[in-house]
Amino acid sequence: MGRWIAIGTAPGWSDLVKFGAELRETSAWRPDAQTTITTVFALEDGRLLAECHATKQADFEAWLRQKGWQVESLTPVKHLAKTGSIWKVA
């Protein structure tokens, strides 16, 4: 399963109430059985960063469109280190 990172903006997501409303429900994180949005960060500069695990990049792109993101970059993850564990992703 691939992983991707997206950086971009979405109208109103800098507001914590809107951010929570967009992401509170499990269905917001699991658009289908093969796609999981694992993390979304709201950065201080107004941009957003999201990580996705999916079988196809197109599934992440569809979620980003559905949520109204203006994507600056969408990049596959090559390696990952998380609290001492290291994985080769691609």
C-alpha positions in Angstrom: 0.0 0.0 0.0 1.4 3.4 -1.0 1.6 6.6 1.1 1.4 10.2 0.0 1.8 13.6 1.5 -0.2 16.5 0.3 0.4 20.2 1.1 -2.2 22.8 0.2 -5.0 25.0 1.5 -8.7 24.6 2.0 -11.2 27.3 2.7 -12.0 27.8 6.4 -9.8 25.0 7.6 -7.5 27.4 9.6 -10.6 27.8 12.0 -10.5 25.0 14.6 -14.3 24.5 14.4 -14.4 24.1 10.7 -11.3 21.9 10.8 -13.0 19.6 13.4 -16.3 19.6 11.5 -14.4 18.4 8.3 -12.5 15.6 10.1 -14.5 14.5 13.1 -16.4 11.6 11.6 -14.6 8.3 10.7 -16.0 8.5 7.2 -13.9 11.7 6.7 -10.8 9.6 7.4 -11.9 6.4 5.5 -13.4 7.4 2.2 -13.3 3.7 1.2 -12.0 0.4 2.5 -8.6 0.8 0.8 -8.0 4.5 1.6 -7.1 6.0 5.0 -6.2 9.6 5.7 -3.9 9.1 8.6 -2.9 12.6 9.7 -3.9 16.2 8.9 -1.9 19.1 10.2 -3.1 22.8 10.1 0.2 24.7 9.8 0.7 28.2 11.3 1.2 29.7 7.8 -2.4 28.7 6.8 -1.4 25.6 4.8 -2.4 22.1 5.5 -0.5 18.9 5.3 -2.2 15.5 5.0 -0.9 11.9 4.9 -2.8 9.1 3.1 -2.4 5.3 2.8 -4.1 4.0 -0.3 -3.7 1.6 -3.2 -3.7 4.4 -5.7 -2.8 8.1 -5.6 -6.0 8.9 -7.5 -8.0 7.8 -4.4 -6.2 10.5 -2.3 -6.6 13.0 -5.1 -10.4 12.3 -5.0 -10.5 12.9 -1.3 -8.6 16.2 -1.6 -11.0 17.4 -4.3 -14.1 16.4 -2.3 -12.7 18.3 0.7 -12.1 21.4 -1.4 -8.3 21.5 -1.2 -6.1 23.6 -3.4 -3.1 21.3 -3.6 0.4 22.8 -3.9 2.2 19.4 -3.9 1.3 15.7 -3.7 4.3 13.5 -3.2 4.8 9.8 -2.7 6.6 8.8 0.6 9.8 6.9 0.0 11.0 6.1 3.6 9.4 6.6 7.0 10.8 6.8 10.5 8.3 7.0 13.4 9.3 6.7 17.0 12.3 4.5 16.3 10.8 2.3 13.7 11.9 2.7 10.1 10.0 1.5 7.0 10.7 1.4 3.3 7.4 2.5 1.8 8.2 2.6 -2.0 
